[in-house]
Amino acid sequence: MSHDPAVAPAPGTGSGRSVLAVDVGGTQIKVAVLDESGRLGPIARHATPRDPRDPAGVVVAAIASAAADLSARGARFSAVGLAVPGIVDDRGVGVHSTNLGWRDFPFTERAAAALGLPVAVVHDVRAAGLAEHRLGAARGAADAAIVTLGTGIAAALIIDGRPYTGRGYAGELGHSIVDPSGPSCRCGQTGCLEAIASARAIVERYRAAGGPGVDAAEVVARAQAGDPLARRVWQSAIDALAYGLAQVTALLAPEVVVLGGGLSESGDALLLPLRESLRRRRRHGVIPRLERAALGQDAGTWGAAIAARDLLDGRDDVARGTA
C-alpha cells in the first residue's frame, strides 16, 4: 500500500460532512477521506484483488478492510463514494466489467452492507467527469463531454448541468463505429474508435506496421520527431477521434470537450491537430472548446468524493445504498 500527499481544499464538493472516496481500477484501488473543509486527504493505494470465483466480492471486502483501517486510525466519514469500471447502471449494479470479470453485481447493496454506511456508486469515467465539471476544466459549462483517452475510450456527458447516464449505458464513445472497414475491436465489432485511437490500439497498430514495441507516449514522441510510420498511426488516431467527437458535437453541441486519461498528457501534440481535424468535420454549426483535464489521475477519486457528498445532500442523480 502506498500514499499520496493530501490535496488542497476545493469548492463544489457539497455538504460539510466527511466522506470516504474509493476509486477502483484494474491494478489498484485508491482510497481517501474528504474532510469537512473539502480537503482530500492522502490517497492510499491498495492492489486490486483478483478472485475468479467472486471478482466483485473480493473488491468490496478489500474496500471494507481499507475503511476499517482508516477508522481504527481515527478517521470518521458519513458516506462512501465508490467509482468502479465497466458498465454501471443507475441502481449501482456493476452490469459488466471485462477487465475485472464481474457481471450483474449489486455494488450499492453489497458495499452498503459491508461498510455499514450509505454508498453512492458511479462509473469511474463519470466520476472523473463529475469532478471535472464541478472543479476542473468543464466547471461552469451547462453542456460538456469529458472524454477519457487511455487503454480504452469513454465519455461522461453533462447536459443542462447534470450528468446524463442513459440508465448507465451512455458514454460508450469508444465503441462508436468510425470506420466500418477498420480494424476489429475487442468488443466484437469492426471499426470502433477504441480500436483505432486508444493507447492500446496505437501501440498495437504501430507494432503491426513494423515499428518497435514502445508505449503510446513514445509513438507520439516519434511522430513529433518526424518518424513517418508513427506520424501515420498518430494522425489516423487523431482523425478517428475527431470523427467521433464530430458526432457527439452534432448530437449534443457541448460547450467544451475535456480530454483526460494517459493520451491527454500528449498536450499540444494531441490538442492542436485534433482541433484542426474537428474543424474539417464541422464546417457548419458549433465547435466546442477542447481542453485538457485539470485534475489528472486524481479525478476519479475527487468524483467519488463528490458523489458521496451529493448522496448526503439528497441529490437524485447518484445511485444510492443504505446499510
N, C-alpha and C positions, 0 to 999 in steps of 0.2 A: 504494500500500500504506500502511496506517495501523497504529498500535499502540495498544493499551490498556495501562494500568499493570498490574504484577504483582498477583496476588491472594494474600491471606494463606493459610498452610497450613491444611489441613482434615483431620480424621480420616476414616477409612473409605475411603482410596484404595489400600489393599493394600500390596504389597511396596515395598521401598525403592529400586528401580531407576528411573532417569529414563525417561520415555516421551514420545512426541510425540502430541499430541491434535489432530485435524483434524475440523472441523465444516463440512460442505458445505451451503451454502444456495443459493437461487435467484439471488442477486445477488453474494454474497461467500463466500469460504472463510476460516474462522477457523483459525489455527494457533498453538499454544502448546506449551511444554515444561513438563511436570510433573516437578519435580526430586525428588531422593532424600528430601527432608524433607516432601514433599507440597505444596510451594508451586507454584502455577500461575503461570508467567512471563507477561510481556507477551503479549497476544493480537494477533498480526499479522493484518490483514485484506487479502485479495487479491481482486480482481474474479474472479468465476466465469467462466471462458472458455466460449465457445459455438462449436460446430462441428457442423452437422447431419450431416456425414459420419461423425463419430466423437465423439458428445457426451460419452460417459463417458471415452474415451481421453484427451481434452484435459484433463479434470479430473484424472485420475491424473498426467498429465505436469506439470500445474501444482503438484500436491502434491509430486511428486518434486523439482521446482525449488525450492520453498519449503524443503523439508527439506535440500537441498544447501546452500542459502544459510545456514541455521542452523548446519549442520555446519562450514561454512567460517568461521563466526564463533565457533567453539569449543563449540557445543552438542553434547552427547552423549545418545543415547537408545537403549534396548534393544528397544523395540517401538513400534508405532504403533496408536492407536485411531482409527478412521475412521467418522464418523457421516454418513450420506447419506440424502436424502429419497426418497420413493416407497415402493414395496413392496420389502422386502429379505428374502430367505428366510434360513433358518438356516445355509446354506452361505456366506453373504456374497455372494450373487448379487443384483444390482440387477434385480429382475424387471421393474419398470416405473416410470418417472418421467414423469408428464405434463408437468411444468414444464420439466425439463431434457432430456427426449427420449430417454433410453436405454431399452433393453429387453434383458433376459436378459444383463446384463454381469457377468462374473465378477470383482467388485471385490476379493475376498480374494486370488485368484490373481494378478491383474494388478498390484495395488498392492504385494504382497509382492515380486514380480519387479522392479518399478520402484524400490523403496526398499531392497531387499536386507535386509529386516528382517521379523520376524513381524508380522502385521497382524490386528487384531480389527475386524471390520466390524459395524456396528449401525445400525438405523434411527434417524433423527435424533430422533424423538419418544421412542423407547425409550431413547436415550442421555440425554435430559433426564429421563426417568422414573427411570433408574438413578441419576442424580445426586441427584434429589430424595429418593429412597429411602435412599441411603447418607448424604447430607449435609444434606438440606434438610427440607422441610415434611412429608414422609412417613417421616422417619427413625424407626426403631423399630417401624413398623407391619408386621405379618405379611402383611396383605392391603390393597392400596391400588390406586387408579386415579389416574394422573397424566394430566390432560386438557389438551391444548394448544388454545387458542381463538385463532385468528388468521385468516389468509386462508382456511385450511381448519380442520378439526377432526379430531383423532385422539387416541388414548389409549394409554398404556403401562400394562400390568397387572402387578401384583405379587401372587403367590399363594404362601402359605406361605413368604414371604421371598425368593422367587426370581422373576425375570422370566418371564412367560408370553407366548410369542410365537406360538403356534399355527402353527408352521413358517414364520413370517414374515407371516401373514395376520391375526393377532389385532389388535384395537385400532382397526379402521376405523369408529370410532364415528360419524364424520361422514356415513357412508353407510348408517347405520341409518335406516329409514323411520319418521318420527314423525308424518307427516300424509299419508296416501295420496292426498288430494285437493290437496296443497300444490304449491308451485312446482317446475318442472323443475330438475334438478340437472345439472351439467356431466358427471356420470358416465353420464347417460342414463336414470337412474331419476327418479321423481317423489316429492317429499315428503321428501327426505333432510334430516337435521338440518343438514348443512352448507349446504343451500340456503335455510335459514331463519335460522340463528343464527351463522354465521361472520361475520367482519368484512366480507368482500366482500358477502355477502348482505344484511347490514344496510344498507350503503351503497346497494346496488342497489335494495332494496325501498323505502327512504326516498325515493330519487330518483324511482322509478316511481310512487310515491303522490303526487308533487307537491312534494316537498321539494327544497332546493337540493343541488348536488353537493358534499357535505362528506365528511370521512372518518368512520370508525366512532366514534372518540373524540368527535367533535363531535356526532354523533347522540345518543350517550349524554348528553353535557353538555346538549343541548337537551331531552332527555327529563327530566332532573333539574330543568331550569329551567321545566318546565311546557308545553312545546310538545306539543300533543295528538297530532299526527302522529308525532313522534319517540317519544312515550310508547307509542303503539300498536305501532310497529315493534319497540321495545326490549322491551316486555312479551311480545310474541309470540315473540321470540328467547329470552327467559328461560323461558317456558313450554315451548318446544320442547326446550331444553336440560334442563330438569327432567324432562321425559318420557323423554328418552334416558338420563339418569342414574338414573331410577327403574328402568329395565330392567336397567341394569348392577348396581344395588343388589339387585334381586330375584334375579338370577342368581348374583352373586359375593359379596354382603354385605361390601364393603370397609369397613375401619375409617375410612378417610379418603379423600376425593377432593380431589386437589390441582389447582388451576386455574392454568395458565400461559398464555403467549402474550400478544399485544397486548391482547386484550379483558380479561384479568385485571387490567390496570392501572386498570380502572374501579373497583376496590376495593369498597367497600360498596354502590355503585350496582349491582354485579353480585351480591355475596355475599348481601346481606340479602333481596332479592326471590327469589333463587334458592333459598335455604333454605326460605322460606315456600312457594314453588311446589312444591318437592320434598316437603315435609311433606303437602301436599294430595294428592299422588300416592302416598304411602307411609303410609297410615293404620294399617297393621299391619306388624310386623317392624322391622328395624333401619334407622336413618337414619344415614348416615356423617357424620363431620365434614367440613365444607367449608373448605378452607384455600387461601390464595394461595400460589403457588410462591415459594420463598425465594431461588432462585439467579438469577432474572431471565434476561436474554438470554445469560448465560454457561453455562446449564445443559447445553446440548448439548456444549460444549467440555469441561466437567467430566466429563460422561458418557463421552465418547470417551476421556479420560484413564483413567477407572476401568476401562473395557473393556480397554484395553491392559494395565493392571496385573493385571486378572483373567486375561488371557491368560498373562502371565508366571507367575502363581500357579497355573496349571493348572485354573482353574475350567472347568466343562463347559457353561456357558450363554452362550458367545460364539462367533461364527464365527471360525475360525482360518485363517491362511495363513502359510506359511513361505517364505523365499527359496530 
